[in-house]
Each structure stands twice: as C-alpha cells, then as structure tokens.
C-alpha cells in the first residue's frame, strides 16, 4: 500500500471532499466522451434524407463511418495519450484533450460537407481518447488501494468511499 508523503500536494493527502470532486469530474469525463461518440446516431436518418445540412443524401453504410471512425480513434489515440500522460502528467493531457474535443465538436456542428464532418469526428475521437484510459488513472492515484474499488464502483453512496 502506498504511503502518503509529507508533501501537501501529494494526492493521497487531499481532503476527502476534494477526492470526491475529482472522482465526480473523472466520472463525467468518460460519460460525455462516450455520449458524443454515439449521439450522432439519432441524426443518421436526417443525414440520409434529401440534401439536408448542405450535403447530398448518403447511404447508411457511409453514415455509420461517423460513429466508426470516432470509436476507432477513441482507442487508437491512447497509443500517444497514455505515454504523454505518464511523461507530462494527467492534468495537462486531460485539459489538452478536452480542448481538442471541444473545438472539434464545434467544427462538427458547423460542418457543411460529408468530408468535413467525417474529419471532425476523427479529431473528436482523438480528443476523447484519454477519457477511458487516463481518467481511471487519476482516480487510482488519489485514493488508497483499499478505497479504489469502492470509488470506482459505487458513486451513488459517498459514504462508501469513507472507509
């Protein structure tokens, strides 16, 4: 079991309320990323209809690329996100990735061509990659080993994490 150092910046020394706040944020992060990955599926019938949103109708196999490339990049981008997080820290990597995700989401919302929207979805996947790989690392670093299971599983009862 890791022993906290005397340094007040050691995450194991954080007050319990701060650990719970970080747990909440690190839980919302993957939810938002995975939601943005698949939320476009409800709009596929609109994109398949006649010429709406500025580009001609596409077939469903073409439109499913919007989801497929995003999901692919969510996993594949961790080839560089995780080493960057280990080198430069979890916080800067999460902040940069969220910035990339935000701007690419704006790009996707303003896209007027199929290729532009597909490129935006690829960048969205790259920006969302750390959500499923780096966020759990943050939780693992702020809780003691005997608290991690409860922190990762039961978020509905905050008193569960107090032991």
N, C-alpha and C positions, 0 to 999 in steps of 0.2 A: 504494500500500500504506500503510495507516495506521501511523504511528509511535507506539509507546507513550510516554506521558508519564512524567515522573519520579515521579508520584503512585503510591504502593504500592497504592492502591485501584483503579487502572486495571486492568480485566480482562485486558488483554494482558500485564500484568506478573505475573499469578498464577503460582504454581508449577505445573509440568506435572501433578502428581498431583491438584491442585485442579481443573484444567481437565477432567481425565478423570472426576473425581467429578461435576462439573456436567454433563458430557456424558452420563454414565450416568443421572442423575436426569432430565435433559431428554429422554432417550430412553424412559424408563419411563413418564413422564407421558402422552404420546400413546397408548402401548400400553394403559395402564389405562383411559383415557377411551374409546378405541375398543372395548375389550373390554366395558365396562359398557354401551355403546350397543347392542351386538348380543347380549349374553349372555342377555337375556330371551327370545330366540327359542326356546331349548331348552325353555322353560316354557310356550310357547303351547299345546301340546296339553293341558296340565294346566288352563290357564285356560279352554280351550274345553270341558272336560268338565263334568260336573254340579256346579254350585254350590260348588266348592272355593274356598278363600280368601275366603269371605264374600260373593262376588257371583255372581249367576246366570251361567250359561254365555253366552259371547259368540261371535259368528261370527269366523272368521279375518280377514276384512277389518277388522272392528272391532279385533281384537287387534294387527294389524300397525301400527295407529296408535302403539302403544307404541314401536316402532322408528322409524317415520317422523318423528314429532314430535321425537324425540331427535336424529336425524340432521339434521333441518332446523335446529334450534336450535344445533347444534354449529357450523354455518356462519354462520347469520344473526346470532348473538350477537357475532361478531367485528366487526360494524359499530360496536359501542361498546367492546369489549375492546381492540382494537388502538390506537385513539386514547387510551384510558386508560393503556395500557402505555407509549405514547410520551410521555405527559404526566407520569405518576407513577412510572414505572419498571416493569421487567419483574417484579421480585421481588414487590412488593405485589400486582400483578394476579394473578400465579400463585398466591400464597398465598390471596387472597380467593376466587379461582375454585375452588381445591381445597377450601376450607372450604364453599363453596356446594355443590360436588359431593358432599362427604361427608354433609352434613346432608340433602340431597335424596335421596341413596341410602338413608339411614336411613329417611326418610319413605316411600320406595317400598317398603322392606322391611316397613314397618308398615301400609301402606295396606290398607283393607278394602273399598273400593269402586272400581269401574272409574274413575270421575272423579277420585278422589284419586290413584290410581296414574298416570293419564294426566298430571295436573298435576305430580306428582313427576318424571315422565320429561321433561316440558318444562323444568323447573328444572334437572334433571340435564344436559340439553343446553346450557343457558345456562352452567352452571358448568364444563362441559368444553370450551367453545369455545376458550380460549387454548391448549389443548394442541397444536393443529395450526398455529396462527399465531404465537403468542408464544414457544413453546419453541424453534423453529428460530432465532428472532431472538437468543435468549440464546447459542446455540452460535455464531452468526455474530459475536457481539460478543467472545467470549473467545478465539477462535482467529484467527491471522493469516490473510490471504486465501489464501496458498499452502497452509495447513493445513486449511482448511474442507472441501474436497472429501473428503479422507481422513477427517476427523472425522465427516462426515455419512454416509459410505457404509460404511466398514469399521470396525465397532466390535469385530469378533472378534479383531483383532490390534492390541493397544495400541501396539506398536512402529511401526505405520504412521503414527501421528499425531506421532511424534517429530521428523520432518524439518521 
